[in-house]
Amino acid sequence: MRNVKQCGWLVAAALLVPLSLGAQQAANTSAPAQAAPASVQPVSATPGLALVQPAAKVPVSVDQVVDTIIEREHALIQFLKNRTPLVETYLQNLTPNDKLGATPKEDHYFLGRLDMGDTVDRRDYLMKQASFQRSLMGGVTKLFRIQYQPMGFSWMVFADRQNFDRNHYDFHYIHREFLGEVKCLMFEVTPKKNAGVGLFKGTIWVEDQDYNIVRLNGTYVPRPKNAFYFHMDSWRLNLVPGYWIPAYIYSEEGDFSYGSHDKLAFKAQSRIWGYDVSREGREDELTDLKVDSVKDESPVSQDLSPLEAQRAWQQQAEDNVLERLQRAGLLAPQGDVDKVLQTVVSNIEITNNIDLPRPVRARVMVTYPLETFSVGNTIVISRGLIDTLPDEASLAAILSHELAHIVLGHNLGSKFAFTDRMLFSDESTYQNFGFRHNPEEEAAADAKAVELLKNSPYAQKLASPGLYLKQLQARAPELSALLTSHLGNSFTDDKGQVTRLSALMTSAPSLDESKLDQIAALPLGGRIKLDPWQDHVEMIKAAPVSITSARDKMPFEVTPFFPRLTRLGAVAAGDSAAPAGGSGTTTAQNTDAQK
Ligand SMILES: [Zn+2]
């Protein structure tokens, strides 16, 4: 047990650390006919970034291509070195299950901001994390240090932050292959003999125009004493002209085949985003912004009446909080997903004749843990939660609980109307904000939500949210990290029992994991796609994939990433980032139809 825990922690540490980089230049991506990295007119979408142009070069030999790959990798390292994106890792330790394959045994969650400069630094959003790590570090401090060295981690995002060159590596061309819409050259990369320890070994895919690495798959060799290097599949997206930005990393270890002696088994997803959240001038901008909105949105030219003033004051608090969460990289900017959510909310409002003084808004929190909360008239729901909900009725049920809080006037706190309360570091967001209700309000919201649902277009479809909650209950003991909410109320009580909307569980059919047409909950990652540069979210429109065994269901589970790569500016023919597992889309059409 101790072993496994250490390992789980190590992995996570490994996943989190890496990122740093260095170097420059952008190549022209708007000339797809040319196979040369030359002709560079970098149009930076990012103000304030100085892009250095690479020397014009037309590689003709494999050697020249390799030189360009190395040059581009160093350019990316340089380009990102002043960035401090968020990195989130969600890890599930696995145990074999006769019927369901390898299923989660316990989980861990990490969220932090990375400094991608020369020395890798990470600041955690989760206060508990520090003590969690300390407790696991007892006796393994040394390992921790090994794992924490930038070189030891750079492979997660970069091929090798320090030594990616011909002195340390051999490059062997394999063949051409499409990743999504992008034609790539595949190279096998192996460390030279005695070139050092902890070097990348694996395969890289480079796009065939500028020779940027778009995917890395492999591990680290040789393995040092007392430490592990994990296998890693790392994907980049073309989000900035000339650069492919590290976005997803999947890691997996473990072999449950007969006779295997693997002690370690886990799968983990890491996502990196928030690259373009500026670090400067944030606080001033915030205080300025908010005072105006009250004035602007007032329809009359006189002083507000006492009730109007009270409402304006509450809206100011609401706007402040949303703005601050977005600045901290936790809330996606307003977008199309919000409209889908708002449509579902209005379906419930209309049939219940709910007429509120201000419209209910909905926003997406971009993190994994399953949570919702509302602030003022805005409902916030997490990406992980939307991902795992099987259909629109389930989404409606989850939203109805927060709508009930709004209808019942539970969200009247307005202390955040004072902008000084917004002045804290991003990393301490979870210590400064909290939107939890007391048990009485929770019970009242649940009762009201059921009432609203029974009088809504979803009244005949409440078996699916009930099953979802039952599935959650079945997995709750193994998924405590996923179920730990950070701003809102948890779905479970302190004994790990699912309490949210429990009346729906009571009336739902029984959960049957072997029944293939009963999809109670989806894997993570199947619905929401996040743009790591600007934090925008959108719905993934993937075709349904049929489920052929109980092992395909993977409720709440982590799967590999297989984003459909496209070049920046190209019209996407499909959608990306669907989990390879695939069952995540069986019922996705309902929600789409609402748009
Ligand atoms: Zn609540």
Boltz pocket constraint, residues with backbone or C-beta under 6 A from the ligand:
constraints:
  - pocket:
      binder: B
      contacts: [[A, 401], [A, 402], [A, 405], [A, 437], [A, 441], [A, 442], [A, 445], [A, 489]]
      max_distance: 6.0
